[in-house]
Amino acid sequence: MKKIICVLLVSMMILSGCEVEADRVNYNLTQEADNFNVIRQITVINCLKGDVLFQMTGKMSITADTQDNQLEVIVEDENGKYKKHFIGLSDNVTYVIEDITDDTDVSKYHYKLNYNPKMWIPYDVDTID
């Protein structure tokens, strides 16, 4: 009986150790991103048509506000000033956030916004091969 209790206690300690490590890694990654040390890319997708509506790349802090159904994105510019962007979400709009940090030295103040021009400008382009 003592052996079974020991085995159970050791198993619980091992399992809780893994959870603690995952929690610590999650915390550290979140801190790095919130301190503008991680390059991220947000892609907002129209699920009905499969179109990319919006894309933003740079060092940013992102908060998902589930109460207002939006993403709140904060970036820092080269003057040390902060800008806050809001991305509204709906039942047919979703998003993906990727960590695309690489080993190259990228400016802490650089960020880039990309819009899908077909969503804003009703213009048809004919291409000729």
Secondary structure, DSSP 8 states (H G I E B T S, - for coil): -HHHHHHHHHHHHHHHHHHHHHHHHHHHHHHHHHTT-SEEEEEEEETTTTEEEEEEEEEEEEEEETTTTEEEEEEE-TTS-EEEEEEE-BTTEEEEEEE---SS---TT-EEEEE-HHHH---------
